[in-house]
Amino acid sequence: MSFVFRAATLAATTLCAAALIGTTPGIAQELDRANLSTLNAVTLPQVPIAETAAEARTTAQPAVFQTVQSLPDDYVPADQIDEADADADADFGSLAQAVAAQDHEISGEELRCLASGVFFESNGEPLAGQLAVAQTILNRTKSGRFPRSICSVLTQRGQFSFVRGGVVPNAEGRNGWKTAVAVAKVAHRDLWDGGAADDALFFHARRVSPGWQKTRLAAIGNHIFYR
């Protein structure tokens, strides 16, 4: 092959390659730079890059996990602790002090029934007599021989004369009611003991003599108490 022919062949090959790279559509078409920037801004999250290795170390933070300890079964929030728990630890010098320390709010139907029993059976009597009445009613609920609720003890047929038609009357607002509520709370919370009628299950007014064959415990106020 002559030198002229080889040179012509090389020149033709070079021109063809240039045409394929620079001018042929669909093979290496250049993307518009503005469109590429817009595409990146829309589809890729913008993540800041630390400028130095030291900055990268201070920027990265370990994950923090909060440990939640399980609460004990008997946990009670401080603002929900029953006032009875605080009163139970009080050291009263006398029954009068224990009664005076109680508020006069009714927190449930059982307490209302107990206060009603104290009021209608012993209103105006010494505090010891009122407390003995309350204790007798409570003792009945624990004895197994009578109903287990205070209201049911009072409404048991033929037991308390102030109950009519199985209904405990309402004494709220009457003179002596607040004292009856306070005495009921002292008895219900067991804030005062040592009374002669602590174990009583029965009582009757002094003016009557039913002739019971029961163990007599004490005569307090207007009542005589028995076991």
VENDANOR-V965259 format. One record per residue. PSI is psi in radians with two decimals (NA if undefined). Layout:
# VENDANOR-V965259
psi: [PSI & PSI]
This chain:
# VENDANOR-V965259
psi: [2.36 & 2.78 & -0.66 & -0.68 & -0.72 & -0.69 & -0.68 & -0.69 & -0.78 & -0.71 & -0.72 & -0.69 & -0.73 & -0.72 & -0.67 & -0.73 & -0.74 & -0.67 & -0.72 & -0.71 & -0.78 & -0.46 & -0.29 & 2.11 & 2.57 & 0.00 & -0.92 & 0.90 & 2.32 & 2.33 & 2.52 & 2.26 & -0.65 & -0.75 & -0.67 & -0.73 & -0.73 & -0.72 & -0.79 & -0.69 & -0.55 & -0.74 & -0.30 & 2.33 & 2.47 & 1.74 & 2.09 & 2.45 & 2.22 & 2.40 & -0.57 & 2.90 & -0.65 & -0.75 & -0.64 & -0.67 & -0.66 & -0.43 & -0.73 & 2.23 & 2.47 & 2.67 & 2.52 & 2.22 & 2.25 & 2.20 & 2.16 & 2.02 & 2.46 & 2.52 & 2.60 & 2.72 & -0.54 & 0.30 & 2.34 & 2.22 & 2.54 & -0.58 & 0.04 & 0.14 & 2.29 & 2.40 & -0.39 & -0.57 & -0.69 & -0.70 & -0.54 & -0.45 & -0.07 & 2.56 & 1.68 & 2.45 & -0.30 & 2.86 & -0.63 & -0.68 & -0.71 & -0.74 & -0.74 & -0.42 & -0.15 & 2.54 & -3.12 & 0.38 & 2.47 & 2.11 & 0.00 & 2.92 & -0.60 & -0.76 & -0.64 & -0.75 & -0.73 & -0.78 & -0.65 & -0.71 & -0.75 & -0.78 & -0.92 & -0.40 & -0.49 & 0.38 & 2.28 & -0.18 & 2.90 & 2.70 & -0.63 & -0.67 & -0.71 & -0.71 & -0.66 & -0.66 & -0.82 & -0.74 & -0.67 & -0.76 & -0.79 & -0.68 & -0.61 & -0.68 & -0.38 & -0.13 & -0.45 & -0.11 & -0.19 & 2.97 & 2.74 & -0.25 & 2.65 & -0.81 & -0.67 & -0.59 & -0.78 & -0.68 & 0.03 & 2.33 & 2.30 & 0.25 & -0.72 & 2.13 & -0.37 & -0.19 & 2.26 & 2.21 & 0.53 & 0.30 & 2.28 & 2.09 & 2.76 & 2.18 & 0.15 & 2.30 & -0.22 & 2.76 & 2.16 & -0.16 & -0.76 & -0.66 & -0.70 & -0.68 & -0.79 & -0.73 & -0.72 & -0.68 & -0.69 & -0.77 & -0.79 & -0.57 & 0.02 & 0.88 & -0.14 & 2.23 & -3.04 & 0.02 & 2.67 & -0.34 & 0.45 & -0.57 & 0.23 & 2.51 & -0.21 & 2.67 & 2.77 & 2.83 & 2.64 & -0.47 & -0.22 & 2.82 & 1.51 & -0.19 & 0.63 & 2.47 & 1.10 & 2.88 & 2.06 & 2.30 & -0.84 & 2.79 & 1.98 & 2.23 & -2.24 & 0.22 & 2.74 & 2.33 & 2.52 & 2.81 & NA]
